[in-house]
Amino acid sequence: MHDHLASGAQQLAALTDGTAFKNWALLICGNLFLAFLAVRMVGQFMKEEWGRLITTIVAAVAVAGFIWFPDTAKTLLGDVWTKVTGNT
C-alpha cells in the first residue's frame, strides 16, 4: 500500500511540473504555424513571389528551431544577449 502512495505522489509531482504541457503546447501550436507557413509558401511559389518565399522560408526555419529545440534556442538567445550587453 505504501509503495502505491509513493508512486501516486511521484505521478502527481510530474503532473504539476508544467514541462510536459509546455512541450505539448509548443509542439502543437508550432506545427500548426509551420503548416500555415507551408500553405503560404505554396501560394507564393505559384505566384512567383520569390522575395516573400525566401522570407517565409527563413521564418519557418527560425520557428522550427524554437519548436523542436526550445532549450537550445533559449541558450542561444541567452548567449547572444550576453554578447550584446557584455554581462557574464
SULHU-V98386 format. One record per residue. N is the residue number from 1. RES is the residue in one letter. PHI is phi in whole degrees, -180 to 180 (none if undefined). BURIAL is # if it has 24 or more other ideal C-beta (glycine too) atoms within 12 Angstrom, else .. D_FIRST is the distance of its C-alpha to the first C-alpha in Angstrom with 1 decimal. Layout:
((N;RES;PHI;BURIAL;D_FIRST) (N;RES;PHI;BURIAL;D_FIRST))
This chain:
((1;M;none;.;0.0) (2;H;-65;.;3.8) (3;D;-64;.;5.5) (4;H;-66;.;5.2) (5;L;-67;.;6.6) (6;A;-65;.;8.9) (7;S;-64;.;10.0) (8;G;-64;.;10.8) (9;A;-67;.;12.7) (10;Q;-66;.;14.6) (11;Q;-66;.;15.6) (12;L;-64;.;16.7) (13;A;-64;.;18.7) (14;A;-68;.;20.3) (15;L;-73;.;21.3) (16;T;-89;.;22.9) (17;D;-67;.;24.9) (18;G;92;.;27.7) (19;T;-66;.;28.9) (20;A;-63;.;27.8) (21;F;-66;.;29.7) (22;K;-61;.;32.7) (23;N;-64;.;32.9) (24;W;-64;.;32.7) (25;A;-65;.;35.3) (26;L;-62;#;37.6) (27;L;-67;.;37.4) (28;I;-68;.;38.0) (29;C;-65;.;40.7) (30;G;-66;#;42.3) (31;N;-68;.;42.6) (32;L;-62;.;44.1) (33;F;-65;.;46.6) (34;L;-66;#;47.5) (35;A;-64;.;48.2) (36;F;-60;.;50.4) (37;L;-65;#;52.2) (38;A;-64;.;52.7) (39;V;-64;.;54.4) (40;R;-62;.;56.6) (41;M;-65;#;57.5) (42;V;-64;.;58.6) (43;G;-63;.;60.8) (44;Q;-68;.;62.2) (45;F;-66;.;63.0) (46;M;-66;.;64.8) (47;K;-85;.;66.8) (48;E;59;.;67.5) (49;E;-94;.;66.3) (50;W;-67;.;65.7) (51;G;-64;.;65.2) (52;R;-67;.;62.5) (53;L;-63;.;60.9) (54;I;-65;.;60.7) (55;T;-63;.;59.3) (56;T;-66;#;56.6) (57;I;-64;.;55.7) (58;V;-63;.;55.4) (59;A;-64;.;53.2) (60;A;-64;#;51.0) (61;V;-65;.;50.6) (62;A;-64;.;49.6) (63;V;-64;#;47.1) (64;A;-60;#;45.6) (65;G;-62;.;45.2) (66;F;-72;#;43.3) (67;I;-77;#;41.1) (68;W;-90;.;40.2) (69;F;-135;.;40.4) (70;P;-65;.;39.4) (71;D;-69;.;38.5) (72;T;-65;.;41.7) (73;A;-64;.;43.8) (74;K;-64;.;42.4) (75;T;-64;.;43.3) (76;L;-61;.;46.7) (77;L;-65;.;47.5) (78;G;-64;.;46.4) (79;D;-66;.;48.7) (80;V;-63;.;51.6) (81;W;-62;.;51.2) (82;T;-64;.;51.3) (83;K;-66;.;54.5) (84;V;-68;.;56.1) (85;T;-85;.;55.4) (86;G;83;.;55.8) (87;N;-79;.;52.7) (88;T;-110;.;50.6))
